[in-house]
Amino acid sequence: MSAVSQSAARPDAALEDWLRARHSCRAFLPDAVPRAVIERILTLAQRTASWCNCQPWQVTVASGEGARRLSQALLQRAEQSGFSPDFPFPREYQGDYLARRRESGFQLYNAVGVARGDREAYRRQELRNFQLFDAPHVAVITTDEALGEYGAIDCGGYVANFLLAAQANGVATVAQASLAMYPEVLRDTLGLPADRRVVCAISFGYADTAHPANSYRTSRADLASTVRWVD
């Protein structure tokens, strides 16, 4: 049996294809995703498992002019110092985590022609986050303040399923913790209630496949590096 037919015979073949094809898109075309497709993605992601079936995620989707207003507000805030996310960012990256982070960053910088040590170019690329990488849509994911970190964990599962559902529907995505740096901007611009805590955002649309930022793919650790067996 050929490798292709073996893959097709697996019950999880489609899931594997979506997992392998999905990547963080950092350059989008201006074309809007039809509302019916967005609603399909949201419907699939809503099947995410959660603690006691709380389903703590709330999703605010900004499109078109709404996305542009948010981007402009974030860029303006990014020119100021300091940030205060609702959930603390990692204290530090060490060992394998630092190595993987660096590998991913260097791949991006090499792809878009940012020379190592060029701080101005680093900053320009950083600001692309707040430009939503030109995506026509952004979904902001929040959880209830009272649920704390466990609400955020459930939202993480929702984000993963959103990304896969989008991939299955031909829509490119990038999950962005960077937008959560300025939760006050998201609350003010999008009218989010005070008791909602920002987990992250997902910019999405159709990929600009010709853009060099979309030309590379990150690696994945093998099971021996991430799994322990206790028999």
C-alpha positions as CSV (number, residue, x, y, z in Angstrom):
1,M,0.0,0.0,0.0
2,S,1.4,3.4,-1.0
3,A,2.0,6.2,1.6
4,V,-0.8,8.2,0.1
5,S,-3.3,5.4,0.4
6,Q,-2.1,4.6,3.9
7,S,-2.7,8.2,4.9
8,A,-6.2,8.3,3.3
9,A,-7.1,5.1,5.2
10,R,-6.5,6.7,8.6
11,P,-9.6,7.9,10.3
12,D,-7.8,11.1,11.4
13,A,-6.2,11.8,8.0
14,A,-8.1,15.1,7.5
15,L,-7.2,16.3,11.0
16,E,-3.6,15.6,10.3
17,D,-3.7,17.5,7.0
18,W,-5.2,20.5,8.7
19,L,-2.7,20.4,11.6
20,R,0.3,20.1,9.1
21,A,-1.1,22.8,6.8
22,R,-2.0,25.4,9.5
23,H,0.6,28.1,10.2
24,S,0.7,31.5,11.7
25,C,-0.1,33.8,8.8
26,R,1.7,37.1,9.0
27,A,0.5,38.7,5.7
28,F,-3.1,38.8,4.6
29,L,-4.9,39.8,1.5
30,P,-7.6,42.5,1.9
31,D,-10.4,40.2,0.7
32,A,-13.1,39.8,3.4
33,V,-14.2,36.3,4.5
34,P,-17.9,35.8,3.9
35,R,-20.0,36.1,7.1
36,A,-21.4,32.6,6.5
37,V,-17.8,31.1,6.6
38,I,-17.0,33.1,9.8
39,E,-20.1,31.8,11.4
40,R,-19.3,28.2,10.4
41,I,-15.8,28.6,12.0
42,L,-17.4,30.0,15.2
43,T,-20.0,27.2,15.2
44,L,-17.3,24.5,15.0
45,A,-15.1,26.2,17.7
46,Q,-18.1,26.4,20.0
47,R,-17.8,22.6,20.3
48,T,-14.7,23.0,22.5
49,A,-14.6,21.1,25.7
50,S,-14.5,23.3,28.9
51,W,-14.5,22.8,32.7
52,C,-18.0,21.9,33.8
53,N,-19.1,23.0,30.3
54,C,-18.8,26.6,31.4
55,Q,-17.9,27.7,27.9
56,P,-16.3,30.9,29.3
57,W,-15.1,32.4,26.0
58,Q,-16.8,35.4,24.5
59,V,-15.7,36.4,21.0
60,T,-15.8,39.9,19.6
61,V,-15.2,40.0,15.8
62,A,-14.1,43.3,14.3
63,S,-14.1,43.5,10.5
64,G,-13.5,46.2,7.9
65,E,-13.6,49.7,9.5
66,G,-14.0,48.2,12.9
67,A,-10.7,46.3,12.5
68,R,-9.0,49.4,11.2
69,R,-10.2,51.5,14.2
70,L,-8.8,48.9,16.6
71,S,-5.5,48.7,14.7
72,Q,-5.1,52.5,14.8
73,A,-5.8,52.6,18.5
74,L,-3.3,49.8,19.2
75,L,-0.6,51.5,17.2
76,Q,-1.1,54.7,19.0
77,R,-0.9,53.0,22.4
78,A,2.2,51.0,21.3
79,E,4.1,54.3,20.9
80,Q,3.8,54.8,24.6
81,S,5.8,52.9,27.2
82,G,4.6,50.0,29.4
83,F,1.8,47.5,29.1
84,S,-0.4,45.6,31.5
85,P,-2.1,42.4,30.2
86,D,-5.0,40.9,32.1
87,F,-3.0,37.6,32.5
88,P,0.8,37.9,33.2
89,F,3.1,37.1,30.4
90,P,5.8,34.5,30.9
91,R,8.4,35.5,33.5
92,E,11.2,34.2,31.2
93,Y,12.0,31.6,28.6
94,Q,14.6,29.1,29.4
95,G,16.2,26.0,27.9
96,D,14.2,24.4,25.1
97,Y,11.5,27.0,25.3
98,L,14.0,29.8,24.7
99,A,15.6,27.9,21.8
100,R,12.3,27.3,20.1
101,R,11.3,30.9,20.6
102,R,14.5,32.1,19.0
103,E,14.3,29.6,16.2
104,S,10.8,30.9,15.3
105,G,11.9,34.5,15.6
106,F,15.0,34.1,13.4
107,Q,13.0,32.3,10.8
108,L,10.6,35.2,10.5
109,Y,13.3,37.8,10.5
110,N,15.3,35.9,7.9
111,A,12.2,35.6,5.7
112,V,11.4,39.3,5.7
113,G,15.0,40.5,5.5
114,V,15.5,41.8,9.0
115,A,19.2,41.7,9.8
116,R,20.3,40.3,13.2
117,G,20.8,43.2,15.6
118,D,18.8,45.8,13.5
119,R,16.7,47.2,16.3
120,E,14.7,49.6,14.1
121,A,13.8,46.7,11.8
122,Y,12.8,44.6,14.8
123,R,10.5,47.3,15.9
124,R,8.9,47.7,12.5
125,Q,8.2,44.0,12.4
126,E,6.8,44.1,16.0
127,L,4.4,46.9,15.0
128,R,3.0,44.6,12.3
129,N,1.3,42.8,15.1
130,F,-0.8,45.9,15.8
131,Q,-1.5,46.4,12.2
132,L,-3.1,42.9,12.4
133,F,-0.7,41.9,9.5
134,D,-3.3,43.6,7.3
135,A,-6.0,41.0,8.1
136,P,-9.5,42.1,7.3
137,H,-10.9,40.5,10.5
138,V,-9.8,40.0,14.1
139,A,-11.5,38.0,16.9
140,V,-10.8,39.1,20.4
141,I,-11.2,36.2,23.0
142,T,-12.2,37.1,26.5
143,T,-13.1,35.1,29.7
144,D,-15.1,36.0,32.8
145,E,-12.9,37.6,35.5
146,A,-14.3,35.3,38.2
147,L,-13.1,32.2,36.4
148,G,-9.4,33.3,36.6
149,E,-6.7,31.2,35.0
150,Y,-9.0,28.2,34.4
151,G,-11.3,30.3,32.2
152,A,-8.2,31.3,30.3
153,I,-7.2,27.6,29.9
154,D,-10.6,26.8,28.4
155,C,-10.2,29.7,26.1
156,G,-6.9,28.3,24.9
157,G,-8.7,25.2,23.8
158,Y,-11.2,27.3,22.0
159,V,-8.4,29.2,20.2
160,A,-6.9,25.9,19.0
161,N,-10.2,24.7,17.6
162,F,-10.9,28.1,16.0
163,L,-7.5,27.9,14.2
164,L,-8.2,24.3,13.0
165,A,-11.8,25.2,11.9
166,A,-10.5,28.1,10.0
167,Q,-7.9,26.0,8.3
168,A,-10.6,23.4,7.3
169,N,-12.5,26.3,5.7
170,G,-9.6,27.7,3.8
171,V,-9.1,30.7,6.1
172,A,-5.6,31.7,7.4
173,T,-5.1,32.7,11.0
174,V,-2.5,34.0,13.5
175,A,-3.2,33.9,17.2
176,Q,-1.8,37.1,18.8
177,A,-0.9,37.5,22.5
178,S,0.6,40.8,21.6
179,L,-2.9,42.5,21.3
180,A,-3.5,41.4,24.9
181,M,-0.7,43.7,26.0
182,Y,-3.2,46.6,25.9
183,P,-6.5,45.3,27.2
184,E,-7.7,48.8,28.1
185,V,-7.5,49.7,24.3
186,L,-9.5,46.6,23.4
187,R,-12.1,47.4,26.1
188,D,-12.5,51.0,25.1
189,T,-12.5,50.5,21.3
190,L,-14.7,47.4,21.2
191,G,-16.9,48.2,24.2
192,L,-16.0,45.1,26.2
193,P,-17.6,44.8,29.6
194,A,-15.3,45.5,32.6
195,D,-15.6,42.0,34.0
196,R,-14.2,40.4,30.8
197,R,-10.5,39.5,30.8
198,V,-8.6,39.5,27.5
199,V,-6.9,36.2,26.7
200,C,-5.6,36.9,23.2
201,A,-6.8,37.8,19.7
202,I,-6.9,36.0,16.4
203,S,-6.4,37.9,13.2
204,F,-7.8,36.1,10.2
205,G,-8.5,36.3,6.5
206,Y,-7.0,34.9,3.3
207,A,-3.2,34.4,3.2
208,D,-1.0,36.5,0.9
209,T,1.0,33.4,-0.2
210,A,3.5,35.5,-2.2
211,H,4.6,37.5,0.9
212,P,7.9,36.3,2.3
213,A,6.5,36.3,5.9
214,N,4.5,33.3,4.9
215,S,7.3,31.4,3.3
216,Y,8.6,29.4,6.3
217,R,7.2,26.8,8.7
218,T,8.2,26.2,12.3
219,S,9.4,22.9,13.6
220,R,7.8,20.6,16.2
221,A,9.5,18.8,19.0
222,D,9.4,15.0,18.9
223,L,7.4,12.9,21.4
224,A,10.6,11.9,23.3
225,S,11.1,15.6,24.2
226,T,7.6,16.2,25.5
227,V,6.1,12.9,26.7
228,R,6.8,10.7,29.8
229,W,5.3,7.2,30.1
230,V,4.6,5.8,33.5
231,D,3.6,2.1,33.3
